[in-house]
Amino acid sequence: MTDGGPPLIARRLAVEVVDAFDLMPKDGLGTSNAYAVVDFDEQRKCTRTVPRDINPQWHERLMFVVPNPAAMHAYECLLFIRSGSLHPLR
C-alpha cells in the first residue's frame, strides 16, 4: 500500500512471437539472420537470432510489465523483424 490508497498491482503483458516468412535475404547467400524486437511502454525485448533462415520460427514469449493497469486504455506495442549479421541488443 502507498499513502493509504489501494495497493499497487503489477500486471504483465505477454507477447507471443511465433514466426515470420519470406524475409529479404541479407547476406548475399540468400539467407538472413533474423530476430524480432518488441517495444512496449518504453520497454524493449527481443527474441533469439535464427541464423541463416528467411522463414524463422521463434515460438518465444516476451513478458512486459504494465505499470498502471487501472490507467491502461490502449497501449501501442511495436514489433520489428530485423535481419543481418549482428544482433544489437545482445
MODELLER restraints for C-alpha pairs under 7 A, 6 or more apart:
rsr = mdl.restraints
at = mdl.atoms
rsr.add(forms.Gaussian(group=physical.xy_distance, feature=features.Distance(at['CA:1:A'], at['CA:7:A']), mean=4.25, stdev=0.5))
rsr.add(forms.Gaussian(group=physical.xy_distance, feature=features.Distance(at['CA:1:A'], at['CA:8:A']), mean=6.58, stdev=0.5))
rsr.add(forms.Gaussian(group=physical.xy_distance, feature=features.Distance(at['CA:10:A'], at['CA:65:A']), mean=6.88, stdev=0.5))
rsr.add(forms.Gaussian(group=physical.xy_distance, feature=features.Distance(at['CA:10:A'], at['CA:66:A']), mean=6.41, stdev=0.5))
rsr.add(forms.Gaussian(group=physical.xy_distance, feature=features.Distance(at['CA:10:A'], at['CA:67:A']), mean=6.02, stdev=0.5))
rsr.add(forms.Gaussian(group=physical.xy_distance, feature=features.Distance(at['CA:11:A'], at['CA:65:A']), mean=5.97, stdev=0.5))
rsr.add(forms.Gaussian(group=physical.xy_distance, feature=features.Distance(at['CA:11:A'], at['CA:66:A']), mean=5.13, stdev=0.5))
rsr.add(forms.Gaussian(group=physical.xy_distance, feature=features.Distance(at['CA:11:A'], at['CA:67:A']), mean=6.99, stdev=0.5))
rsr.add(forms.Gaussian(group=physical.xy_distance, feature=features.Distance(at['CA:11:A'], at['CA:69:A']), mean=6.59, stdev=0.5))
rsr.add(forms.Gaussian(group=physical.xy_distance, feature=features.Distance(at['CA:12:A'], at['CA:63:A']), mean=6.45, stdev=0.5))
rsr.add(forms.Gaussian(group=physical.xy_distance, feature=features.Distance(at['CA:12:A'], at['CA:64:A']), mean=5.39, stdev=0.5))
rsr.add(forms.Gaussian(group=physical.xy_distance, feature=features.Distance(at['CA:12:A'], at['CA:65:A']), mean=4.54, stdev=0.5))
rsr.add(forms.Gaussian(group=physical.xy_distance, feature=features.Distance(at['CA:12:A'], at['CA:66:A']), mean=5.32, stdev=0.5))
rsr.add(forms.Gaussian(group=physical.xy_distance, feature=features.Distance(at['CA:13:A'], at['CA:63:A']), mean=5.74, stdev=0.5))
rsr.add(forms.Gaussian(group=physical.xy_distance, feature=features.Distance(at['CA:13:A'], at['CA:64:A']), mean=5.02, stdev=0.5))
rsr.add(forms.Gaussian(group=physical.xy_distance, feature=features.Distance(at['CA:13:A'], at['CA:65:A']), mean=6.28, stdev=0.5))
rsr.add(forms.Gaussian(group=physical.xy_distance, feature=features.Distance(at['CA:13:A'], at['CA:66:A']), mean=6.47, stdev=0.5))
rsr.add(forms.Gaussian(group=physical.xy_distance, feature=features.Distance(at['CA:14:A'], at['CA:61:A']), mean=6.30, stdev=0.5))
rsr.add(forms.Gaussian(group=physical.xy_distance, feature=features.Distance(at['CA:14:A'], at['CA:62:A']), mean=5.72, stdev=0.5))
rsr.add(forms.Gaussian(group=physical.xy_distance, feature=features.Distance(at['CA:14:A'], at['CA:63:A']), mean=4.69, stdev=0.5))
rsr.add(forms.Gaussian(group=physical.xy_distance, feature=features.Distance(at['CA:14:A'], at['CA:64:A']), mean=6.42, stdev=0.5))
rsr.add(forms.Gaussian(group=physical.xy_distance, feature=features.Distance(at['CA:15:A'], at['CA:61:A']), mean=5.61, stdev=0.5))
rsr.add(forms.Gaussian(group=physical.xy_distance, feature=features.Distance(at['CA:15:A'], at['CA:62:A']), mean=5.16, stdev=0.5))
rsr.add(forms.Gaussian(group=physical.xy_distance, feature=features.Distance(at['CA:15:A'], at['CA:63:A']), mean=6.44, stdev=0.5))
rsr.add(forms.Gaussian(group=physical.xy_distance, feature=features.Distance(at['CA:16:A'], at['CA:59:A']), mean=6.91, stdev=0.5))
rsr.add(forms.Gaussian(group=physical.xy_distance, feature=features.Distance(at['CA:16:A'], at['CA:60:A']), mean=5.83, stdev=0.5))
rsr.add(forms.Gaussian(group=physical.xy_distance, feature=features.Distance(at['CA:16:A'], at['CA:61:A']), mean=4.55, stdev=0.5))
rsr.add(forms.Gaussian(group=physical.xy_distance, feature=features.Distance(at['CA:16:A'], at['CA:62:A']), mean=6.42, stdev=0.5))
rsr.add(forms.Gaussian(group=physical.xy_distance, feature=features.Distance(at['CA:17:A'], at['CA:58:A']), mean=6.35, stdev=0.5))
rsr.add(forms.Gaussian(group=physical.xy_distance, feature=features.Distance(at['CA:17:A'], at['CA:59:A']), mean=5.71, stdev=0.5))
rsr.add(forms.Gaussian(group=physical.xy_distance, feature=features.Distance(at['CA:17:A'], at['CA:60:A']), mean=5.34, stdev=0.5))
rsr.add(forms.Gaussian(group=physical.xy_distance, feature=features.Distance(at['CA:17:A'], at['CA:61:A']), mean=6.27, stdev=0.5))
rsr.add(forms.Gaussian(group=physical.xy_distance, feature=features.Distance(at['CA:18:A'], at['CA:57:A']), mean=5.98, stdev=0.5))
rsr.add(forms.Gaussian(group=physical.xy_distance, feature=features.Distance(at['CA:18:A'], at['CA:58:A']), mean=5.28, stdev=0.5))
rsr.add(forms.Gaussian(group=physical.xy_distance, feature=features.Distance(at['CA:18:A'], at['CA:59:A']), mean=4.28, stdev=0.5))
rsr.add(forms.Gaussian(group=physical.xy_distance, feature=features.Distance(at['CA:18:A'], at['CA:60:A']), mean=6.48, stdev=0.5))
rsr.add(forms.Gaussian(group=physical.xy_distance, feature=features.Distance(at['CA:19:A'], at['CA:56:A']), mean=5.65, stdev=0.5))
rsr.add(forms.Gaussian(group=physical.xy_distance, feature=features.Distance(at['CA:19:A'], at['CA:57:A']), mean=4.25, stdev=0.5))
rsr.add(forms.Gaussian(group=physical.xy_distance, feature=features.Distance(at['CA:19:A'], at['CA:58:A']), mean=5.69, stdev=0.5))
rsr.add(forms.Gaussian(group=physical.xy_distance, feature=features.Distance(at['CA:19:A'], at['CA:59:A']), mean=6.87, stdev=0.5))
rsr.add(forms.Gaussian(group=physical.xy_distance, feature=features.Distance(at['CA:20:A'], at['CA:55:A']), mean=5.57, stdev=0.5))
rsr.add(forms.Gaussian(group=physical.xy_distance, feature=features.Distance(at['CA:20:A'], at['CA:56:A']), mean=5.64, stdev=0.5))
rsr.add(forms.Gaussian(group=physical.xy_distance, feature=features.Distance(at['CA:20:A'], at['CA:57:A']), mean=6.67, stdev=0.5))
rsr.add(forms.Gaussian(group=physical.xy_distance, feature=features.Distance(at['CA:21:A'], at['CA:54:A']), mean=6.24, stdev=0.5))
rsr.add(forms.Gaussian(group=physical.xy_distance, feature=features.Distance(at['CA:21:A'], at['CA:55:A']), mean=4.18, stdev=0.5))
rsr.add(forms.Gaussian(group=physical.xy_distance, feature=features.Distance(at['CA:21:A'], at['CA:56:A']), mean=6.70, stdev=0.5))
rsr.add(forms.Gaussian(group=physical.xy_distance, feature=features.Distance(at['CA:22:A'], at['CA:54:A']), mean=5.64, stdev=0.5))
rsr.add(forms.Gaussian(group=physical.xy_distance, feature=features.Distance(at['CA:22:A'], at['CA:55:A']), mean=5.83, stdev=0.5))
rsr.add(forms.Gaussian(group=physical.xy_distance, feature=features.Distance(at['CA:23:A'], at['CA:54:A']), mean=4.82, stdev=0.5))
rsr.add(forms.Gaussian(group=physical.xy_distance, feature=features.Distance(at['CA:23:A'], at['CA:55:A']), mean=6.61, stdev=0.5))
rsr.add(forms.Gaussian(group=physical.xy_distance, feature=features.Distance(at['CA:24:A'], at['CA:54:A']), mean=6.81, stdev=0.5))
rsr.add(forms.Gaussian(group=physical.xy_distance, feature=features.Distance(at['CA:25:A'], at['CA:31:A']), mean=4.67, stdev=0.5))
rsr.add(forms.Gaussian(group=physical.xy_distance, feature=features.Distance(at['CA:25:A'], at['CA:32:A']), mean=5.07, stdev=0.5))
rsr.add(forms.Gaussian(group=physical.xy_distance, feature=features.Distance(at['CA:25:A'], at['CA:54:A']), mean=6.56, stdev=0.5))
rsr.add(forms.Gaussian(group=physical.xy_distance, feature=features.Distance(at['CA:26:A'], at['CA:32:A']), mean=5.16, stdev=0.5))
rsr.add(forms.Gaussian(group=physical.xy_distance, feature=features.Distance(at['CA:26:A'], at['CA:83:A']), mean=6.84, stdev=0.5))
rsr.add(forms.Gaussian(group=physical.xy_distance, feature=features.Distance(at['CA:26:A'], at['CA:84:A']), mean=5.88, stdev=0.5))
rsr.add(forms.Gaussian(group=physical.xy_distance, feature=features.Distance(at['CA:31:A'], at['CA:52:A']), mean=4.80, stdev=0.5))
rsr.add(forms.Gaussian(group=physical.xy_distance, feature=features.Distance(at['CA:31:A'], at['CA:53:A']), mean=5.28, stdev=0.5))
rsr.add(forms.Gaussian(group=physical.xy_distance, feature=features.Distance(at['CA:31:A'], at['CA:54:A']), mean=5.59, stdev=0.5))
rsr.add(forms.Gaussian(group=physical.xy_distance, feature=features.Distance(at['CA:32:A'], at['CA:51:A']), mean=6.59, stdev=0.5))
rsr.add(forms.Gaussian(group=physical.xy_distance, feature=features.Distance(at['CA:32:A'], at['CA:52:A']), mean=4.77, stdev=0.5))
rsr.add(forms.Gaussian(group=physical.xy_distance, feature=features.Distance(at['CA:32:A'], at['CA:53:A']), mean=5.32, stdev=0.5))
rsr.add(forms.Gaussian(group=physical.xy_distance, feature=features.Distance(at['CA:32:A'], at['CA:54:A']), mean=5.58, stdev=0.5))
rsr.add(forms.Gaussian(group=physical.xy_distance, feature=features.Distance(at['CA:32:A'], at['CA:83:A']), mean=5.71, stdev=0.5))
rsr.add(forms.Gaussian(group=physical.xy_distance, feature=features.Distance(at['CA:32:A'], at['CA:84:A']), mean=6.02, stdev=0.5))
rsr.add(forms.Gaussian(group=physical.xy_distance, feature=features.Distance(at['CA:33:A'], at['CA:49:A']), mean=6.18, stdev=0.5))
rsr.add(forms.Gaussian(group=physical.xy_distance, feature=features.Distance(at['CA:33:A'], at['CA:50:A']), mean=5.54, stdev=0.5))
rsr.add(forms.Gaussian(group=physical.xy_distance, feature=features.Distance(at['CA:33:A'], at['CA:51:A']), mean=4.26, stdev=0.5))
rsr.add(forms.Gaussian(group=physical.xy_distance, feature=features.Distance(at['CA:33:A'], at['CA:52:A']), mean=5.08, stdev=0.5))
rsr.add(forms.Gaussian(group=physical.xy_distance, feature=features.Distance(at['CA:33:A'], at['CA:53:A']), mean=6.30, stdev=0.5))
rsr.add(forms.Gaussian(group=physical.xy_distance, feature=features.Distance(at['CA:33:A'], at['CA:83:A']), mean=5.07, stdev=0.5))
rsr.add(forms.Gaussian(group=physical.xy_distance, feature=features.Distance(at['CA:33:A'], at['CA:84:A']), mean=5.25, stdev=0.5))
rsr.add(forms.Gaussian(group=physical.xy_distance, feature=features.Distance(at['CA:33:A'], at['CA:85:A']), mean=5.99, stdev=0.5))
rsr.add(forms.Gaussian(group=physical.xy_distance, feature=features.Distance(at['CA:34:A'], at['CA:49:A']), mean=5.46, stdev=0.5))
rsr.add(forms.Gaussian(group=physical.xy_distance, feature=features.Distance(at['CA:34:A'], at['CA:50:A']), mean=5.31, stdev=0.5))
rsr.add(forms.Gaussian(group=physical.xy_distance, feature=features.Distance(at['CA:34:A'], at['CA:51:A']), mean=6.57, stdev=0.5))
rsr.add(forms.Gaussian(group=physical.xy_distance, feature=features.Distance(at['CA:34:A'], at['CA:56:A']), mean=6.73, stdev=0.5))
rsr.add(forms.Gaussian(group=physical.xy_distance, feature=features.Distance(at['CA:34:A'], at['CA:81:A']), mean=6.85, stdev=0.5))
rsr.add(forms.Gaussian(group=physical.xy_distance, feature=features.Distance(at['CA:34:A'], at['CA:82:A']), mean=5.58, stdev=0.5))
rsr.add(forms.Gaussian(group=physical.xy_distance, feature=features.Distance(at['CA:34:A'], at['CA:83:A']), mean=4.18, stdev=0.5))
rsr.add(forms.Gaussian(group=physical.xy_distance, feature=features.Distance(at['CA:34:A'], at['CA:84:A']), mean=6.71, stdev=0.5))
rsr.add(forms.Gaussian(group=physical.xy_distance, feature=features.Distance(at['CA:35:A'], at['CA:47:A']), mean=5.64, stdev=0.5))
rsr.add(forms.Gaussian(group=physical.xy_distance, feature=features.Distance(at['CA:35:A'], at['CA:48:A']), mean=5.97, stdev=0.5))
rsr.add(forms.Gaussian(group=physical.xy_distance, feature=features.Distance(at['CA:35:A'], at['CA:49:A']), mean=4.65, stdev=0.5))
rsr.add(forms.Gaussian(group=physical.xy_distance, feature=features.Distance(at['CA:35:A'], at['CA:50:A']), mean=6.38, stdev=0.5))
rsr.add(forms.Gaussian(group=physical.xy_distance, feature=features.Distance(at['CA:35:A'], at['CA:81:A']), mean=5.88, stdev=0.5))
rsr.add(forms.Gaussian(group=physical.xy_distance, feature=features.Distance(at['CA:35:A'], at['CA:82:A']), mean=5.52, stdev=0.5))
rsr.add(forms.Gaussian(group=physical.xy_distance, feature=features.Distance(at['CA:35:A'], at['CA:83:A']), mean=6.31, stdev=0.5))
rsr.add(forms.Gaussian(group=physical.xy_distance, feature=features.Distance(at['CA:36:A'], at['CA:46:A']), mean=5.52, stdev=0.5))
rsr.add(forms.Gaussian(group=physical.xy_distance, feature=features.Distance(at['CA:36:A'], at['CA:47:A']), mean=5.37, stdev=0.5))
rsr.add(forms.Gaussian(group=physical.xy_distance, feature=features.Distance(at['CA:36:A'], at['CA:79:A']), mean=6.86, stdev=0.5))
rsr.add(forms.Gaussian(group=physical.xy_distance, feature=features.Distance(at['CA:36:A'], at['CA:80:A']), mean=5.55, stdev=0.5))
rsr.add(forms.Gaussian(group=physical.xy_distance, feature=features.Distance(at['CA:36:A'], at['CA:81:A']), mean=4.43, stdev=0.5))
rsr.add(forms.Gaussian(group=physical.xy_distance, feature=features.Distance(at['CA:36:A'], at['CA:82:A']), mean=6.06, stdev=0.5))
rsr.add(forms.Gaussian(group=physical.xy_distance, feature=features.Distance(at['CA:37:A'], at['CA:45:A']), mean=5.90, stdev=0.5))
rsr.add(forms.Gaussian(group=physical.xy_distance, feature=features.Distance(at['CA:37:A'], at['CA:46:A']), mean=4.37, stdev=0.5))
rsr.add(forms.Gaussian(group=physical.xy_distance, feature=features.Distance(at['CA:37:A'], at['CA:47:A']), mean=6.70, stdev=0.5))
rsr.add(forms.Gaussian(group=physical.xy_distance, feature=features.Distance(at['CA:37:A'], at['CA:79:A']), mean=5.72, stdev=0.5))
rsr.add(forms.Gaussian(group=physical.xy_distance, feature=features.Distance(at['CA:37:A'], at['CA:80:A']), mean=5.08, stdev=0.5))
rsr.add(forms.Gaussian(group=physical.xy_distance, feature=features.Distance(at['CA:37:A'], at['CA:81:A']), mean=6.40, stdev=0.5))
rsr.add(forms.Gaussian(group=physical.xy_distance, feature=features.Distance(at['CA:38:A'], at['CA:44:A']), mean=5.75, stdev=0.5))
rsr.add(forms.Gaussian(group=physical.xy_distance, feature=features.Distance(at['CA:38:A'], at['CA:45:A']), mean=5.43, stdev=0.5))
rsr.add(forms.Gaussian(group=physical.xy_distance, feature=features.Distance(at['CA:38:A'], at['CA:46:A']), mean=6.13, stdev=0.5))
rsr.add(forms.Gaussian(group=physical.xy_distance, feature=features.Distance(at['CA:38:A'], at['CA:77:A']), mean=6.90, stdev=0.5))
rsr.add(forms.Gaussian(group=physical.xy_distance, feature=features.Distance(at['CA:38:A'], at['CA:78:A']), mean=5.47, stdev=0.5))
rsr.add(forms.Gaussian(group=physical.xy_distance, feature=features.Distance(at['CA:38:A'], at['CA:79:A']), mean=4.48, stdev=0.5))
rsr.add(forms.Gaussian(group=physical.xy_distance, feature=features.Distance(at['CA:38:A'], at['CA:80:A']), mean=6.37, stdev=0.5))
rsr.add(forms.Gaussian(group=physical.xy_distance, feature=features.Distance(at['CA:39:A'], at['CA:45:A']), mean=6.66, stdev=0.5))
rsr.add(forms.Gaussian(group=physical.xy_distance, feature=features.Distance(at['CA:39:A'], at['CA:77:A']), mean=5.78, stdev=0.5))
rsr.add(forms.Gaussian(group=physical.xy_distance, feature=features.Distance(at['CA:39:A'], at['CA:78:A']), mean=5.11, stdev=0.5))
rsr.add(forms.Gaussian(group=physical.xy_distance, feature=features.Distance(at['CA:39:A'], at['CA:79:A']), mean=6.62, stdev=0.5))
rsr.add(forms.Gaussian(group=physical.xy_distance, feature=features.Distance(at['CA:40:A'], at['CA:76:A']), mean=6.51, stdev=0.5))
rsr.add(forms.Gaussian(group=physical.xy_distance, feature=features.Distance(at['CA:40:A'], at['CA:77:A']), mean=4.81, stdev=0.5))
rsr.add(forms.Gaussian(group=physical.xy_distance, feature=features.Distance(at['CA:40:A'], at['CA:78:A']), mean=6.63, stdev=0.5))
rsr.add(forms.Gaussian(group=physical.xy_distance, feature=features.Distance(at['CA:45:A'], at['CA:62:A']), mean=6.61, stdev=0.5))
rsr.add(forms.Gaussian(group=physical.xy_distance, feature=features.Distance(at['CA:47:A'], at['CA:60:A']), mean=6.84, stdev=0.5))
rsr.add(forms.Gaussian(group=physical.xy_distance, feature=features.Distance(at['CA:50:A'], at['CA:56:A']), mean=6.06, stdev=0.5))
